[in-house]
Protein backbone atom coordinates (compact mmCIF):
# COMPACT_ATOMS: atom_id res chain seq x y z
CA UNK A 1 0.00 0.00 0.00
CA UNK A 2 1.19 3.53 -0.69
CA UNK A 3 1.79 5.46 2.51
CA UNK A 4 0.81 9.09 3.13
CA UNK A 5 3.99 10.49 1.63
CA UNK A 6 3.74 8.34 -1.51
CA UNK A 7 0.05 9.13 -1.94
CA UNK A 8 0.79 12.85 -1.69
CA UNK A 9 3.59 12.42 -4.23
CA UNK A 10 1.27 10.57 -6.62
CA UNK A 11 -1.33 13.34 -6.40
CA UNK A 12 1.35 15.97 -7.00
CA UNK A 13 2.54 14.14 -10.12
CA UNK A 14 -1.06 13.96 -11.36
CA UNK A 15 -1.25 17.72 -10.81
CA UNK A 16 1.88 18.19 -12.94
CA UNK A 17 0.24 16.11 -15.67
CA UNK A 18 -3.17 17.78 -15.43
CA UNK A 19 -2.72 21.28 -13.99
CA UNK A 20 -6.17 22.32 -15.25
CA UNK A 21 -8.09 19.46 -13.63
CA UNK A 22 -11.34 20.97 -12.39
CA UNK A 23 -15.11 20.37 -12.42
CA UNK A 24 -16.49 20.07 -15.91
CA UNK A 25 -20.23 20.37 -15.19
CA UNK A 26 -21.55 23.85 -15.93
CA UNK A 27 -24.10 25.63 -13.76
CA UNK A 28 -24.85 29.05 -12.28
CA UNK A 29 -26.15 28.19 -8.82
CA UNK A 30 -25.64 25.46 -6.19
CA UNK A 31 -29.13 24.18 -7.02
CA UNK A 32 -28.32 23.92 -10.72
CA UNK A 33 -25.05 22.21 -9.83
CA UNK A 34 -26.95 19.70 -7.71
CA UNK A 35 -29.28 18.95 -10.62
CA UNK A 36 -26.32 18.61 -13.00
CA UNK A 37 -24.60 16.13 -10.69
CA UNK A 38 -27.82 14.13 -10.36
CA UNK A 39 -28.05 14.00 -14.16
CA UNK A 40 -24.42 12.90 -14.51
CA UNK A 41 -24.92 9.49 -12.86
CA UNK A 42 -23.98 6.93 -15.51
CA UNK A 43 -23.72 9.72 -18.09
CA UNK A 44 -20.83 11.86 -19.28
CA UNK A 45 -20.40 15.43 -18.12
CA UNK A 46 -20.30 16.45 -21.78
CA UNK A 47 -23.75 14.96 -22.40
CA UNK A 48 -25.12 16.71 -19.30
CA UNK A 49 -23.68 20.07 -20.36
CA UNK A 50 -25.48 19.69 -23.68
CA UNK A 51 -28.94 19.54 -22.07
CA UNK A 52 -28.63 21.83 -19.06
CA UNK A 53 -28.73 25.22 -20.87
CA UNK A 54 -32.25 24.47 -22.14
CA UNK A 55 -33.24 22.65 -18.94
CA UNK A 56 -32.26 25.58 -16.70
CA UNK A 57 -33.88 28.08 -19.07
CA UNK A 58 -37.15 26.17 -18.78
CA UNK A 59 -36.72 25.36 -15.06
CA UNK A 60 -34.35 27.83 -13.40
CA UNK A 61 -35.01 26.98 -9.73
CA UNK A 62 -36.59 24.44 -7.34
CA UNK A 63 -40.01 26.07 -7.64
CA UNK A 64 -40.05 25.64 -11.41
CA UNK A 65 -39.08 21.95 -11.17
CA UNK A 66 -41.60 21.36 -8.37
CA UNK A 67 -44.39 22.90 -10.48
CA UNK A 68 -43.47 20.96 -13.64
CA UNK A 69 -44.74 17.53 -14.56
CA UNK A 70 -42.23 14.71 -14.87
CA UNK A 71 -43.07 14.51 -18.56
CA UNK A 72 -42.14 18.17 -19.04
CA UNK A 73 -38.79 17.63 -17.31
CA UNK A 74 -38.17 14.43 -19.25
CA UNK A 75 -38.60 16.32 -22.53
CA UNK A 76 -35.45 18.34 -21.80
CA UNK A 77 -33.25 15.44 -20.64
CA UNK A 78 -34.31 12.65 -22.96
CA UNK A 79 -30.78 12.18 -24.33
CA UNK A 80 -29.45 11.35 -20.85
CA UNK A 81 -29.45 7.77 -19.57
CA UNK A 82 -32.08 6.88 -16.96
CA UNK A 83 -33.87 10.13 -17.75
CA UNK A 84 -37.26 9.00 -16.46
CA UNK A 85 -35.90 8.19 -13.01
CA UNK A 86 -33.78 11.32 -12.98
CA UNK A 87 -36.76 13.54 -13.83
CA UNK A 88 -38.71 11.91 -11.02
CA UNK A 89 -35.88 12.41 -8.50
CA UNK A 90 -35.19 16.01 -9.53
CA UNK A 91 -38.85 16.96 -9.15
CA UNK A 92 -39.11 15.18 -5.77
CA UNK A 93 -35.82 16.69 -4.56
CA UNK A 94 -37.02 20.15 -5.57
CA UNK A 95 -40.28 19.67 -3.67
CA UNK A 96 -38.35 18.55 -0.58
CA UNK A 97 -35.93 21.46 -0.87
CA UNK A 98 -38.87 23.85 -0.81
CA UNK A 99 -40.59 22.01 2.03
CA UNK A 100 -37.61 21.34 4.33
CA UNK A 101 -34.91 23.83 3.36
CA UNK A 102 -36.72 26.97 2.12
CA UNK A 103 -35.56 26.15 -1.40
CA UNK A 104 -31.88 26.44 -0.45
CA UNK A 105 -29.42 23.58 -1.07
CA UNK A 106 -28.17 22.38 2.34
CA UNK A 107 -24.47 22.12 3.11
CA UNK A 108 -24.16 18.89 5.06
CA UNK A 109 -23.88 15.25 3.97
CA UNK A 110 -26.80 14.24 6.11
CA UNK A 111 -29.18 16.88 4.76
CA UNK A 112 -28.11 16.47 1.15
CA UNK A 113 -28.50 12.70 1.33
CA UNK A 114 -32.04 13.13 2.67
CA UNK A 115 -33.03 14.37 -0.81
CA UNK A 116 -34.45 11.79 -3.26
CA UNK A 117 -31.84 10.54 -5.72
CA UNK A 118 -28.90 12.04 -3.82
CA UNK A 119 -26.32 9.49 -2.68
CA UNK A 120 -22.99 9.94 -0.96
CA UNK A 121 -21.02 10.66 -4.14
CA UNK A 122 -23.46 13.34 -5.29
CA UNK A 123 -23.41 14.91 -1.82
CA UNK A 124 -19.59 14.91 -1.76
CA UNK A 125 -19.36 16.51 -5.21
CA UNK A 126 -21.89 19.23 -4.32
CA UNK A 127 -20.21 20.02 -0.99
CA UNK A 128 -16.80 20.21 -2.65
CA UNK A 129 -17.57 22.01 -5.90
CA UNK A 130 -20.60 24.14 -5.06
CA UNK A 131 -19.59 25.12 -1.52
CA UNK A 132 -15.82 24.42 -1.36
CA UNK A 133 -16.34 22.32 1.76
CA UNK A 134 -13.58 19.69 2.02
CA UNK A 135 -14.91 16.36 0.77
CA UNK A 136 -13.59 13.52 -1.37
CA UNK A 137 -16.01 12.02 -3.88
CA UNK A 138 -15.39 8.52 -5.20
CA UNK A 139 -16.43 7.68 -8.73
CA UNK A 140 -15.40 4.98 -11.19
CA UNK A 141 -12.12 6.73 -12.15
CA UNK A 142 -11.12 7.38 -8.55
CA UNK A 143 -11.92 3.77 -7.66
CA UNK A 144 -9.79 2.38 -10.50
CA UNK A 145 -6.84 4.72 -9.95
CA UNK A 146 -6.65 4.30 -6.17
CA UNK A 147 -6.83 0.52 -6.48
CA UNK A 148 -4.27 0.25 -9.25
CA UNK A 149 -1.85 2.46 -7.37
CA UNK A 150 -2.61 0.54 -4.17
CA UNK A 151 -3.58 3.67 -2.30
CA UNK A 152 -6.48 1.48 -1.12
CA UNK A 153 -6.93 -2.31 -0.99
CA UNK A 154 -8.64 -4.05 -3.91
CA UNK A 155 -11.50 -5.01 -1.59
CA UNK A 156 -12.31 -1.43 -0.52
CA UNK A 157 -15.85 -0.19 -1.19
CA UNK A 158 -16.53 3.44 -2.07
CA UNK A 159 -16.96 4.54 1.54
CA UNK A 160 -13.70 2.84 2.54
CA UNK A 161 -11.90 4.43 -0.42
CA UNK A 162 -13.17 7.85 0.66
CA UNK A 163 -12.04 7.30 4.25
CA UNK A 164 -8.58 5.92 3.36
CA UNK A 165 -7.78 8.63 0.82
CA UNK A 166 -8.86 11.37 3.24
CA UNK A 167 -6.65 9.81 5.93
CA UNK A 168 -3.65 9.84 3.60
CA UNK A 169 -4.00 13.36 2.24
CA UNK A 170 -4.20 16.77 3.94
CA UNK A 171 -7.74 18.15 4.06
CA UNK A 172 -6.93 21.10 1.83
CA UNK A 173 -6.02 18.67 -0.97
CA UNK A 174 -9.14 16.47 -0.94
CA UNK A 175 -11.11 18.43 -3.54
CA UNK A 176 -8.11 18.94 -5.81
CA UNK A 177 -7.06 15.28 -5.49
CA UNK A 178 -10.53 14.18 -6.59
CA UNK A 179 -10.34 16.22 -9.78
CA UNK A 180 -6.77 15.18 -10.53
CA UNK A 181 -7.61 11.49 -10.12
CA UNK A 182 -10.59 11.85 -12.45
CA UNK A 183 -8.44 13.43 -15.16
CA UNK A 184 -5.66 10.91 -14.56
CA UNK A 185 -8.17 8.06 -14.83
CA UNK A 186 -10.03 9.53 -17.77
CA UNK A 187 -7.05 10.39 -19.95
CA UNK A 188 -4.07 8.35 -18.72
CA UNK A 189 -4.79 5.43 -16.41
CA UNK A 190 -7.78 4.46 -18.52
CA UNK A 191 -9.90 1.37 -17.88
CA UNK A 192 -8.85 -0.62 -20.93
CA UNK A 193 -5.52 0.78 -22.05
CA UNK A 194 -3.62 2.51 -19.26
CA UNK A 195 -0.50 4.24 -20.52
CA UNK A 196 1.81 2.38 -18.15
CA UNK A 197 4.79 2.50 -20.52
CA UNK A 198 4.93 6.30 -20.29
CA UNK A 199 3.50 6.69 -16.78
CA UNK A 200 5.51 8.90 -14.42
CA UNK A 201 4.07 6.87 -11.53
CA UNK A 202 5.33 3.52 -12.84
CA UNK A 203 8.09 3.37 -10.24
CA UNK A 204 5.52 3.30 -7.44
CA UNK A 205 2.86 1.26 -9.26
CA UNK A 206 3.04 -2.52 -8.92
CA UNK A 207 -0.01 -2.91 -11.15
CA UNK A 208 1.70 -1.09 -14.01
CA UNK A 209 4.94 -2.98 -13.51
CA UNK A 210 3.05 -6.27 -13.63
CA UNK A 211 1.15 -5.22 -16.73
CA UNK A 212 4.35 -4.34 -18.56
CA UNK A 213 6.04 -7.49 -17.29
CA UNK A 214 3.15 -9.55 -18.61
CA UNK A 215 3.30 -7.74 -21.95
CA UNK A 216 7.05 -8.38 -22.35
CA UNK A 217 8.16 -11.44 -20.46
CA UNK A 218 11.78 -10.90 -21.53
CA UNK A 219 11.97 -7.50 -19.82
CA UNK A 220 12.91 -7.30 -16.14
CA UNK A 221 10.27 -5.89 -13.81
CA UNK A 222 10.92 -2.31 -12.72
CA UNK A 223 11.56 -1.87 -9.02
FE1 LIG B 1 -2.08 3.44 -14.06
FE2 LIG B 1 -0.21 2.08 -15.36
FE3 LIG B 1 0.38 4.46 -14.28
FE4 LIG B 1 -0.06 2.33 -12.72
S1 LIG B 1 1.63 2.59 -14.18
S2 LIG B 1 -0.88 4.40 -12.43
S3 LIG B 1 -1.68 1.23 -13.87
S4 LIG B 1 -1.06 4.08 -15.96
Boltz pocket constraint, residues with backbone or C-beta under 6 A from the ligand:
constraints:
  - pocket:
      binder: B
      contacts: [[A, 145], [A, 148], [A, 149], [A, 188], [A, 189], [A, 190], [A, 194], [A, 195], [A, 196], [A, 197], [A, 199], [A, 200], [A, 201], [A, 202], [A, 205], [A, 207], [A, 208], [A, 209]]
      max_distance: 6.0
